[in-house]
Amino acid sequence: MAKINFIEADGTENELDVQEGWSLMQAAVSNGIDGIEAECGGSCCCATCHCYVDEAYMDKIEAPSDNELGMLEETVAERKDNSRLACQIKATEALDGMKVYLPEVQS
């Protein structure tokens, strides 16, 4: 299990215990985190779970697939170097303590 801190655009912090293997999107939606819409339910086809990953953890997550990179081109909020889709990041113990920042808008 990993403790992941979701930080909403207004600064509200929500620390969640995320079960290994769960996507960050699943954890956020299951716990009512504002800022993750997840319209496609985790199919990597809507970009409404866009987030910014703590730079210190970028090397601890898998590189984005070509499909995810394509979807990141469609985000409403500014795309940054640390932009990812939360549905494509699976929790592992290596992510314990990670901060995930949510944009002001998803759609």
N, C-alpha and C positions, 0 to 999 in steps of 0.2 A: 504494500500500500504506500502511496505517496501523498504527502500534503502539498496541495497546489493552491496558491493564492490567486484568485480571480479578482482583478481590480477593475471596477466599472469606470466609465468615463467621468463620472462625478466624484471619483476617489473612494467610493465605498469598497471595502475589502471583504472578501468572503473566502475563508480558508476551508478547503474541503479535503477530506480523506478520500482519495480516488483509488479504487480497486485496480490492481495491476491488470492490464489488458483492456480496460475501459478507455474509450476515447475521451478527450477533454470535453468535447461537445456533449457526450452522454452524461458526464458528471454534472456539467453546468445545467443542462435542461432538467435532469432529475432532481436538482436542488434549487430550482427556481431562480437561477442567476439571470438578472436582467442583462441585456446586451448580447445574448446569443439567441438568435431566432431559430436557426436550424430548420428552415423550411423543407429541405429535402430529407430530413431525418438521418443524415450522415452518409449520403450517397455521393458526396463530392460533386454536386451538380447545381449548387445555388449560391455559394459564397456568402451565406448569411450566418456563418459561424467564424467569420474573419476575426483574428486576434493578433496581438503583437507579443511574441515570445521574449521573455527575459534573455537578453544577449548572452548572459553567462551560461545559458543552457542550450544554445543553438547547436553546439557540437554533440549534444547528448540525445538529440532526436534524429530520426531518419530524414534524409533529404527529401524534399517534396517531389512527387511524381510529376510527369509531364501534364497529366490531367489537372492536378492541383495547381500547378503553375499557370495553366490556362484559366482556371477559375479565379485565381488571384488577380488576373487582368480585369475581372468584372466587378471587383469590390467597389462599393459606394464610397467608403471611407478611404483616406489616403493609404496607398500601398507603400510599405517601407521594407527595408532589407530584412527585418525580422517578422514580416507578415506571414502568417500561416492560417490554414483552416483547422479549427479545433477538432473537426471530425476525423482528421488525418493524423492526429498525434495520440498515440497510445501511452497510457500511464505505465511507468516502470519505476522501480526503486531509485534509479539514477535521477529521476525528475523530482525527488523529494525536496521541497523548499522552493520550487520554481514559482515565479510570478508570471501571470498571463494578463496582459492589459487589453481591455475591450474598447473598441472605437465607439464614438458617439452614436453612429448609425450603422445599420446593416443593410437596410433596403430603402 
